Amino acid sequence: MKIFLLFLTFMLLFSGCSKKNAFFAFKMDREKELSASSIQSSKIVSKEGEVMGVMSSIYLNEVYPESFNGYEYFIILLYLKDVKELNNPNNTIESDLKLTLNSKLPIKVEKLPKENQFSHLINRKNDWTNSYIVAFEQAESINLFLEDNLSSSAVVLKYKKEQ
């Protein structure tokens, strides 16, 4: 009984010293919370059923409504098995990956460096993920469609737009 009371006393002393709990690691700023709720991901699968990569997107108009308005802005993250670039309508070099919003091509595609102004929104900081900022004309509904011409695969990500 003495050992039990001694053990209980030490446990109470040590448990009272902790100021951090399980929720300490989950504190996020508002931008990070909005990006976490906005991010969507999908596998890129070939017609044979082989996973070719993963596409993720963050709808920047939800995260930064005061900065990104007038157009539909997205951060696109591509993790691909084969090295491919996203098609840029302002560039004459043809690419196999074509991204559209409701069947319309983007007006701007810019590849971002590994460290950029949006890095704090993205937890994927590695050498094999390419990040892009993509802008489209305003749309009533948001259906992102990524098509790979070589493997006949497609990805569709849908967002609900706040009115």
Backbone torsions as a table, in degrees:
resi	resn	phi	psi	omega
1	MET	NA	-38.5	179.1
2	LYS	-63.0	-39.5	-179.9
3	ILE	-65.4	-40.1	178.9
4	PHE	-62.7	-45.9	179.1
5	LEU	-64.8	-39.4	177.8
6	LEU	-63.8	-44.9	177.8
7	PHE	-61.5	-44.3	179.5
8	LEU	-63.5	-39.3	178.7
9	THR	-63.5	-45.9	178.1
10	PHE	-63.8	-40.2	178.7
11	MET	-62.6	-42.3	178.7
12	LEU	-65.5	-39.6	179.2
13	LEU	-64.5	-47.2	-177.7
14	PHE	-72.4	-34.1	-179.9
15	SER	-73.2	-24.1	178.2
16	GLY	-77.3	-13.6	-177.4
17	CYS	-82.9	-18.5	-174.7
18	SER	-79.4	126.7	176.8
19	LYS	-101.9	-18.8	179.9
20	LYS	-95.5	142.9	174.4
21	ASN	-125.1	-172.4	-176.3
22	ALA	-63.8	-26.8	-176.8
23	PHE	-85.0	-5.8	179.2
24	PHE	-59.2	-39.6	-177.1
25	ALA	-77.4	-9.4	-175.2
26	PHE	-100.5	9.6	179.1
27	LYS	-76.3	125.1	-178.8
28	MET	-129.4	153.2	171.6
29	ASP	-77.7	170.5	-174.8
30	ARG	-59.9	-42.8	179.9
31	GLU	-61.5	-43.0	-179.8
32	LYS	-65.5	-40.0	176.9
33	GLU	-62.6	-44.2	-179.9
34	LEU	-66.1	-38.5	178.5
35	SER	-69.1	-36.4	178.2
36	ALA	-65.6	-34.8	178.5
37	SER	-79.9	-20.5	-177.7
38	SER	-91.5	-22.6	-173.5
39	ILE	-68.7	136.4	175.1
40	GLN	-131.5	145.3	-179.6
41	SER	-136.6	153.8	176.6
42	SER	-154.0	148.7	175.3
43	LYS	-74.5	148.1	171.1
44	ILE	-100.9	111.8	-173.4
45	VAL	-116.0	134.3	178.3
46	SER	-75.3	169.8	179.5
47	LYS	-66.6	-18.6	175.7
48	GLU	-84.1	-4.4	178.9
49	GLY	91.6	6.8	179.8
50	GLU	-85.7	135.0	178.1
51	VAL	-75.1	120.5	-177.6
52	MET	-97.7	-17.5	-179.3
53	GLY	165.0	-166.1	180.0
54	VAL	-136.7	138.1	173.1
55	MET	-116.7	132.6	174.4
56	SER	-126.7	151.7	177.0
57	SER	-143.3	148.5	173.8
58	ILE	-121.8	127.0	179.5
59	TYR	-84.1	102.6	-173.5
60	LEU	-67.8	-24.2	178.8
61	ASN	-64.0	-27.1	176.4
62	GLU	-80.3	-33.6	-176.5
63	VAL	-80.0	-44.2	-179.0
64	TYR	-124.6	70.5	-176.1
65	PRO	-64.0	-27.0	-179.6
66	GLU	-77.6	-26.9	-178.1
67	SER	-94.5	-37.2	-175.6
68	PHE	-110.0	92.0	175.6
69	ASN	-143.1	163.8	-176.0
70	GLY	93.1	-34.0	176.5
71	TYR	-134.6	168.1	175.0
72	GLU	-96.6	116.8	-177.0
73	TYR	-111.1	139.9	179.5
74	PHE	-137.8	148.5	163.2
75	ILE	-98.5	123.5	179.3
76	ILE	-109.7	128.4	177.6
77	LEU	-114.3	124.1	-180.0
78	LEU	-119.5	120.1	172.0
79	TYR	-113.0	108.3	-173.0
80	LEU	-120.9	146.9	176.7
81	LYS	-66.6	-43.0	177.7
82	ASP	-105.4	149.6	-179.9
83	VAL	-73.7	116.8	178.4
84	LYS	-143.1	151.4	177.7
85	GLU	-110.3	152.0	176.6
86	LEU	-75.3	138.1	-179.1
87	ASN	-63.1	130.0	179.4
88	ASN	-113.1	117.6	-177.8
89	PRO	-66.1	-20.0	179.7
90	ASN	-89.8	1.7	-178.0
91	ASN	-118.3	140.2	-177.3
92	THR	-81.1	-12.1	179.8
93	ILE	-74.9	126.2	-178.6
94	GLU	-80.7	140.7	179.2
95	SER	-125.5	158.0	-179.9
96	ASP	-80.5	-23.3	-178.3
97	LEU	-95.0	122.4	-179.2
98	LYS	-120.5	121.6	178.4
99	LEU	-105.7	130.9	177.4
100	THR	-132.9	156.7	172.9
101	LEU	-118.7	113.1	-176.8
102	ASN	52.5	44.4	177.9
103	SER	70.3	12.6	177.7
104	LYS	-111.6	137.4	179.9
105	LEU	-70.3	154.9	177.5
106	PRO	-70.1	156.2	175.7
107	ILE	-93.0	-17.6	179.9
108	LYS	-149.5	133.1	172.8
109	VAL	-134.7	121.7	179.9
110	GLU	-131.5	122.2	176.7
111	LYS	-74.1	132.3	-177.7
112	LEU	-98.2	146.4	174.6
113	PRO	-68.5	166.4	-178.5
114	LYS	-56.7	-44.7	175.0
115	GLU	-102.6	119.3	-177.7
116	ASN	-145.5	-177.8	-176.1
117	GLN	-67.3	-13.7	-179.4
118	PHE	-107.2	6.3	-177.1
119	SER	-59.1	-33.1	-179.3
120	HIS	-69.1	-17.5	178.0
121	LEU	-85.4	-18.2	-171.9
122	ILE	-113.4	127.5	178.5
123	ASN	-86.8	-6.5	-177.5
124	ARG	-93.2	90.7	178.7
125	LYS	-111.5	86.8	-178.6
126	ASN	-141.9	173.0	-175.7
127	ASP	-83.4	-14.0	-173.8
128	TRP	-104.4	2.7	175.7
129	THR	-104.9	127.4	175.4
130	ASN	-98.2	136.2	180.0
131	SER	-113.1	140.7	179.8
132	TYR	-135.0	147.4	165.6
133	ILE	-104.9	128.9	-174.0
134	VAL	-128.6	134.6	179.3
135	ALA	-120.5	140.2	177.2
136	PHE	-127.5	162.6	171.7
137	GLU	-63.3	156.3	177.6
138	GLN	-55.4	144.7	-178.9
139	ALA	-142.0	152.2	177.6
140	GLU	-74.1	-43.6	177.0
141	SER	-120.4	159.4	-175.3
142	ILE	-124.2	105.5	175.8
143	ASN	-126.8	101.5	177.5
144	LEU	-81.5	135.1	-177.0
145	PHE	-131.6	118.0	176.8
146	LEU	-108.9	126.2	-177.1
147	GLU	-122.7	133.5	176.3
148	ASP	-109.3	111.9	-174.7
149	ASN	-65.6	-30.2	-176.3
150	LEU	-78.8	-42.7	-174.7
151	SER	-100.0	1.1	179.2
152	SER	58.1	33.9	178.0
153	SER	-103.0	158.4	-179.8
154	ALA	-147.2	149.7	177.1
155	VAL	-129.1	136.3	175.8
156	VAL	-125.2	125.0	174.3
157	LEU	-119.3	129.5	-177.2
158	LYS	-116.1	135.8	176.3
159	TYR	-119.4	146.4	172.2
160	LYS	-91.6	126.4	-177.3
161	LYS	-92.3	129.7	176.7
162	GLU	-74.0	133.0	-179.3
163	GLN	-94.2	NA	NA
